[in-house]
Amino acid sequence: MNILSPKNQYLVRRGNIWHYSRRVPQNARKYIGTQFIKKSLGVSDVKEARRLRNIYSIQVDARFAASEHKISTDGDSSALPQASLRDLINYLRQYVAESDELAARHLVQKPPEDEEQRREMLKENEIALQVLKTHEDPNGQQWLYSVSNELLERAGAHLEDKALIAEFAELIRRGLIEIQSRALDRLEHNFAKTFHDVLFDPDRHPEITFGKLTDIFWEEKLEEYDQNSVSRKWVDKIQSNLSLLREAIGENLPLSKLNDDVVQGIRRILGRLPKNRNKLYKKLTIPAAVEAAQKDGHPTLDPTTQSQYLNTLVNVLDVGVRKGFLRHNPAAGVKPIKRQTLAASEKRLPWREDQIIKFFTGKFYQSCRPDSQNPYKKLDRDWRFWIPLVMLFTGARPNEISQLLVGDVKRTENGTWYIDVLESEDDHEKSIKTLSSRRMIPLHPELVKIGFLQFVDKIKSVNPTGRLFPNLTPDQNGNTAHYATRRLREKFIPEEIILDNRQTLYSLRHNVRDALRRIKAPPETLRAIAGWSPGSTSVSDDYGTPGNPDFHINSVEKIAYSGLDLSFLHIDGPVPSGSEK
């Protein structure tokens, strides 16, 4: 197994056990305290290791973000967030529990050798208690100061309010007295009670924080994504949403404090957050990035992207309600402050008829005509030729076309040729955007006349189980169309036509939708061919085989574009009979 593959990023196998290993950035090592973050995941199954890796990576990302914040403020403690007493009490309770467990373990490993040594140990504990109970004792004050600094460092916060500092110091005093009192009980073999101060009752569970809730949410989601073969790109997107929410809300914020004020604060942050913040302002905190973007005149997140972040927040808090951590979801029904000015149907415009004609009859396609005197022979010829054409007559997405196998081009028993856009069990690299994208798309007669089936046979003769476009390799998200769409967008389309601001290669899907509407194709055809939901469905839509290509070939055959004549691309020769069903 290749442990260096993107799927196994940060994973190292030692023997049969997988470990998490991640290099700490050079400038963050001063604050993280190590060159590598290492952790045994305790599992031998690689899928389980990847799931645990993804959960732990969110925590590591948060630590890196905190270190970058410290770097940017150059150690200025005033730039750290103000700590709340509730948060610090949780850290103090954890400190008491850890210290007591360590002391108990040490006593078991190294008990007093005789009664005299036991009395000496009792005396030391009594002296320590006396020091702690004497407020003016300088040793006690230094003890409190040292523990206070450690807990504030754990919390990544600071205290300025003098009254709060004094109150926290007294709580620490109570905690240290609790530790010494338990130690005395063990030396005196007194096990009547497990605690002295009710603040440190072991059965009193610490309050769940937002960071802990996101961990619970993410663990559930990863299982769901794995079971449903959700694309890596979508998984990374949700993980990125969670990282920003943890940074903006604060992973140590108790859920009892996550109220409408916090939610409204997130709405305001998202409304001001710049696009591509991680690329343009990677080392800046959220407030600093917002300020820098305003000075630079950089655009903010559009309402659709803001909604995606807010939806993620709603989903996280829904888990909190389901688990009983929250009485209600304070983010339920929340929407971005700025409304979307464009309707969904207007966000991307179809190509105009003159653009379609000029592009598909332009220099490149002329060089691909069967009788061309100077035919185009570069390695990108196949995908450059077929991806736009197949989009124009099927409405398929670029990635759905680029990842096709030769065996995905099939024929029904009635003789209808179609493209089977379906994830197969033996091809785990394939990714489908949504469940509605799993469909069988009839081949338009124009594609057959241009020679699509002969092209498939040519590729099949080289590799009977390979991809139609073997030169297109997946990127880190498994998208085989990444390179092709970039080249079409940046070079090949501009060489032929000029697109408007809201026109892209994907606009060809809208052209197909409009073409089907012109012929009054039924809603089930729109859904079956290109995965568009008709807006409402009936129960009967889920029965039978509504996606059968034989039901929709008549509509597909009528897809046409006024003035477009591709007969110059037609080839002679028999159409392959085909045996795939």
C-alpha positions, -999 to +999 in steps of 0.1 A: +000+000+000+013+034-009+012+054+023+023+085+004-009+087-017-033+116-011-058+093+005-032+084+032-019+119+038-004+122+073-008+084+079+022+062+087+019+025+094+042+010+120+037-028+122-001-033+119-010+000+135-016+033+118-002+065+132-009+102+125+023+121+116+023+157+105+052+182+102+047+215+121+055+246+100+089+261+109+075+293+122+049+276+144+073+252+162+081+278+189+044+278+199+035+241+192+066+229+209+076+202+185+087+196+149+061+168+143+027+161+157+025+124+162-003+102+175-011+065+174-046+060+160-047+025+175-063+008+145-050-015+117-078-009+092-068+019+067-104+031+063-108+036+100-074+052+101-085+077+074-117+085+094-098+092+126-072+111+106-098+135+093-112+141+128-078+147+143-068+170+114-095+195+124-080+198+159-044+201+144-056+228+120-071+247+149-038+245+167-019+257+137-044+286+133-039+295+169-001+295+165-004+317+134-024+341+155+004+342+181+030+347+154+011+376+139+008+393+173+044+384+182+036+373+217+015+402+226-008+388+253-032+416+249-041+402+215-052+369+231-089+365+237-103+374+271-109+342+291-142+335+307-144+322+343-166+293+331-140+281+306-112+284+332-131+264+357-134+235+332-096+237+327-090+238+364-112+208+370-093+189+344-060+199+360-072+187+394-083+153+380-051+148+361-029+158+390-048+136+414-046+106+390-009+111+387-004+113+424-025+082+430-005+062+404+028+074+419+017+062+454+009+028+440+042+025+422+062+039+451+044+034+484+060+044+518+086+019+528+076+020+565+054+038+590+080+065+596+082+074+559+044+075+558+043+100+587+069+121+569+047+121+537+017+131+558+036+159+574+046+172+539+010+172+528-001+190+559+026+217+554+014+221+518-021+225+530-011+251+555+008+271+528-022+271+506-046+281+534-023+310+544-031+338+519+000+358+527+024+330+523+048+339+493+053+302+485+016+297+481+012+329+460+040+316+437+022+282+435-010+299+425+007+321+399+024+291+383-008+271+380-027+301+367-002+307+339-004+270+329-042+270+327-043+303+308-018+288+283-040+258+279-070+280+273-051+302+248-064+333+266-055+359+292-071+379+321-071+416+325-099+423+349-084+425+385-115+411+402-116+382+378-079+375+384-084+374+421-115+352+418-096+328+396-067+327+420-090+316+448-105+289+427-070+276+419-063+276+457-094+255+462-082+231+435-048+227+450-063+221+484-085+194+469-054+177+454-036+177+488-067+166+507-072+136+485-035+128+489-039+128+527-069+105+524-049+080+505-020+081+530-045+076+559-064+049+540-095+069+542-117+061+511-150+073+525-155+099+498-140+107+464-139+145+468-140+172+494-149+203+474-181+200+454-165+220+426-143+190+419-169+163+421-156+137+395-192+128+385-199+164+376-193+163+338-175+193+322-196+213+299-195+204+262-178+229+241-184+239+205-152+222+194-162+189+210-196+191+193-180+197+159-159+166+166-190+145+173-207+159+142-177+152+120-173+117+132-210+110+123-206+128+089-175+109+079-193+076+085-223+088+064-200+101+036-181+068+035-213+047+033-226+069+005-194+073-015-195+111-012-167+128-033-136+139-016-141+174-028-174+177-009-158+161+022-130+187+021-155+215+017-175+206+048-142+201+067-131+236+056-165+250+067-160+234+102-125+248+105-137+284+099-167+280+123-144+267+150-121+297+145-149+322+144-170+309+173-141+295+194-137+258+199-136+263+237-169+281+238-194+262+261-226+253+244-245+271+271-231+303+258-239+296+221-270+318+218-285+340+192-259+367+199-232+343+188-252+333+157-258+369+147-221+375+151-213+347+127-237+362+102-219+395+104-185+378+100-196+359+070-210+390+054-177+407+057-153+378+050-133+381+018-135+355-010-105+332-011-094+342+024-072+311+028-053+320-003-051+358+000-049+363+037-038+329+050-018+342+079-043+367+091-070+362+118-106+367+107-108+403+119-074+412+103-085+395+070-117+414+070-099+447+076-072+440+049-098+430+024-118+462+029-086+482+023-078+462-008-113+464-021-115+426-023-150+412-028-167+394+001-183+359+001-214+358-020-247+349-003-247+314-016-214+306+000-225+323+032-255+301+033-233+270+030-214+280+061-246+288+080-262+255+069-231+237+083-236+255+116-273+246+117-264+209+110-238+209+138-261+224+163-289+200+153-266+172+165-263+191+198-301+192+202-304+155+193-277+146+218-294+167+245-265+192+248-288+220+236-325+227+243-330+243+209-310+253+178-303+290+180-292+290+143-324+274+130-338+292+099-308+317+099-300+332+065-272+355+053-275+392+060-272+401+024-298+385+001-290+369-032-298+394-059-298+368-087-323+339-090-307+305-092-316+302-129-298+336-136-265+328-119-251+311-150-264+321-185-265+297-215-244+305-246-261+325-273-268+308-306-241+329-324-216+318-297-225+281-302-222+283-340-189+302-339-173+279-313-184+245-328-176+255-364-145+274-355-108+267-364-103+238-340-134+218-351-126+227-388-092+211-382-110+179-370-132+174-400-126+141-418-114+158-450-091+183-433-058+189-451-041+198-419-057+177-392-052+185-355-030+158-340-020+169-305-025+146-275-054+167-262-074+162-294-098+136-280-110+153-249-109+188-264-131+176-293-156+154-274-162+170-240-178+202-253-198+182-279-211+157-255-221+185-231-239+202-259-261+172-267-264+155-233-262+181-206-236+159-188-211+177-165-174+177-176-163+154-148-191+129-157-178+128-192-141+127-185-144+098-160-164+076-184-151+041-190-154+025-224-179+001-209-201+030-198-212+035-234-240+009-238-271+000-258-305-011-247-323-042-260-344-019-282-312-005-297-309+029-279-273+039-273-267+057-240-240+068-216-242+051-182-231+077-156-229+053-127-204+045-100-193+009-103-181-013-074-147-020-090-140+017-098-137+036-065-121+066-081-153+076-098-173+103-081-208+115-088-219+150-076-253+140-064-276+109-063-297+124-091-265+124-112-267+086-114-284+083-147-285+068-182-283+095-209-294+086-245-269+094-272-280+122-296-279+110-332-256+139-340-229+124-317-233+090-335-230+107-369-198+125-358-183+092-348-186+089-310-192+051-312-162+046-335-141+066-311-152+044-282-143+013-302-109+027-309-101+033-272-116-001-263-093-019-287-063-005-267-078-011-233-111-029-230-117-018-194-100+016-195-112+052-195-124+070-227-099+098-219-069+081-203-048+112-206-070+130-181-058+120-146-077+128-114-066+157-092-064+155-054-102+156-053-107+129-078-118+153-105-106+140-139-119+171-157-099+196-137-071+201-163-095+199-193-119+225-179-091+249-170-076+246-205-109+251-221-117+281-199-083+298-201-073+290-237-094+270-261-128+288-256-112+323-257-095+314-290-129+310-306-154+332-288-158+358-260-180+347-231-200+371-210-194+374-172-220+348-163-211+323-191-188+294-186-183+259-201-209+247-177-234+271-194-238+244-221-259+224-196-283+253-195-284+253-233-295+216-231-322+224-205-335+253-227-335+230-258-356+204-239-380+231-227-385+243-262-397+209-273-418+207-241-399+176-228-417+162-197-401+169-162-390+133-158-369+136-190-352+167-176-344+148-144-334+116-162-311+132-188-292+159-169-302+154-132-324+185-129-351+182-104-385+193-118-393+210-085-419+184-073-422+147-077-449+122-071-446+089-053-451+071-087-419+086-100-399+062-078-415+031-093-406+013-126-375+025-145-380+062-151-344+066-162-347+040-190-331+056-222-358+041-244-383+064-226-363+096-234-346+091-267-374+108-286-368+140-266-331+138-269-333+134-307-351+168-308-324+187-291-313+213-317-297+247-320-308+271-347-282+277-374-258+250-361-247+226-389-222+200-379-225+179-410-188+188-419-178+166-389-199+135-400-179+104-408-186+076-432-187+039-422-210+015-403-221+022-367-207-004-343-233-030-334-223-030-298-230-057-272-231-038-239-265-037-222 
